[in-house]
Amino acid sequence: MHTETIPNNVKEQINKAATKRTRTTYIIYLCIKRIKKLSFLHILSKIIPNFAPLLE
C-alpha cells in the first residue's frame, strides 16, 4: 500500500499561506464593516468637497 506524505516544510508553508489569507480577509471585513458604519454620503462629501450642493 502506497501512502503519500507531505513534508513538514510544505505543511508549514501551506499553514502560513492560510493564516495570511485569513488575516487579510478579516482585515478587509473589518474595513468594510467600518465603512458601512459611516454614511455613504459622508464619505462622498469628504472625497468631493462640493458634493452637498449637488444633492439639492
GROMACS elastic network, one bead per residue, 0.5 to 0.9 nm:
[ bonds ]
;  ai    aj funct       b0    kb
    6     9     6  0.84670   500
    6    10     6  0.66424   500
    6    11     6  0.67217   500
    7    10     6  0.54222   500
    7    11     6  0.64665   500
    7    12     6  0.88766   500
    8    12     6  0.61761   500
    8    13     6  0.86648   500
    9    12     6  0.50286   500
    9    13     6  0.62577   500
    9    14     6  0.86801   500
   10    13     6  0.50709   500
   10    14     6  0.62059   500
   10    15     6  0.86039   500
   11    14     6  0.51120   500
   11    15     6  0.61669   500
   11    16     6  0.86101   500
   12    15     6  0.50614   500
   12    16     6  0.60802   500
   12    17     6  0.85679   500
   13    16     6  0.50686   500
   13    17     6  0.61286   500
   13    18     6  0.85411   500
   14    17     6  0.51768   500
   14    18     6  0.61385   500
   14    19     6  0.86084   500
   15    18     6  0.50478   500
   15    19     6  0.60607   500
   15    20     6  0.85260   500
   16    19     6  0.51071   500
   16    20     6  0.60801   500
   16    21     6  0.85145   500
   17    20     6  0.51452   500
   17    21     6  0.60952   500
   17    22     6  0.85665   500
   18    21     6  0.51098   500
   18    22     6  0.60996   500
   18    23     6  0.85611   500
   19    22     6  0.50846   500
   19    23     6  0.60639   500
   19    24     6  0.85247   500
   20    23     6  0.51226   500
   20    24     6  0.60880   500
   20    25     6  0.85223   500
   21    24     6  0.51272   500
   21    25     6  0.60620   500
   21    26     6  0.85522   500
   22    25     6  0.50797   500
   22    26     6  0.61201   500
   22    27     6  0.86439   500
   23    26     6  0.50969   500
   23    27     6  0.61941   500
   23    28     6  0.86548   500
   24    27     6  0.51196   500
   24    28     6  0.61986   500
   24    29     6  0.85270   500
   25    28     6  0.51739   500
   25    29     6  0.60951   500
   25    30     6  0.86821   500
   26    30     6  0.61792   500
   26    31     6  0.86362   500
   27    30     6  0.51179   500
   27    31     6  0.62483   500
   27    32     6  0.87053   500
   28    31     6  0.50637   500
   28    32     6  0.61947   500
   28    33     6  0.85314   500
   29    32     6  0.51934   500
   29    33     6  0.60999   500
   29    34     6  0.86168   500
   30    34     6  0.61155   500
   30    35     6  0.85756   500
   31    34     6  0.50891   500
   31    35     6  0.61153   500
   31    36     6  0.85734   500
   32    35     6  0.50432   500
   32    36     6  0.61073   500
   32    37     6  0.86359   500
   33    36     6  0.51756   500
   33    37     6  0.63979   500
   34    37     6  0.50869   500
   34    38     6  0.66905   500
   35    38     6  0.52748   500
   35    39     6  0.75941   500
   35    40     6  0.78683   500
   35    43     6  0.84264   500
   36    39     6  0.66720   500
   36    40     6  0.74561   500
   37    40     6  0.88022   500
   38    41     6  0.85420   500
   38    42     6  0.69026   500
   38    43     6  0.72239   500
   39    42     6  0.52197   500
   39    43     6  0.66064   500
   39    44     6  0.88610   500
   40    43     6  0.52386   500
   40    44     6  0.63209   500
   40    45     6  0.87223   500
   41    45     6  0.60470   500
   41    46     6  0.85976   500
   41    51     6  0.86343   500
   41    52     6  0.85998   500
   42    45     6  0.51175   500
   42    46     6  0.64063   500
   42    47     6  0.88211   500
   43    46     6  0.51524   500
   43    47     6  0.63625   500
   43    48     6  0.85861   500
   44    47     6  0.50226   500
   44    48     6  0.57769   500
   44    49     6  0.80536   500
   44    51     6  0.69770   500
   44    52     6  0.89246   500
   45    48     6  0.50709   500
   45    49     6  0.53304   500
   45    50     6  0.70781   500
   45    51     6  0.54037   500
   45    52     6  0.65734   500
   46    49     6  0.58756   500
   46    51     6  0.85952   500
   47    51     6  0.84738   500
   48    51     6  0.53576   500
   48    52     6  0.86588   500
   49    52     6  0.76387   500
   50    53     6  0.62573   500
   50    54     6  0.72875   500
   51    54     6  0.53329   500
   51    55     6  0.69942   500
   52    55     6  0.55052   500
   52    56     6  0.74173   500
   53    56     6  0.55875   500
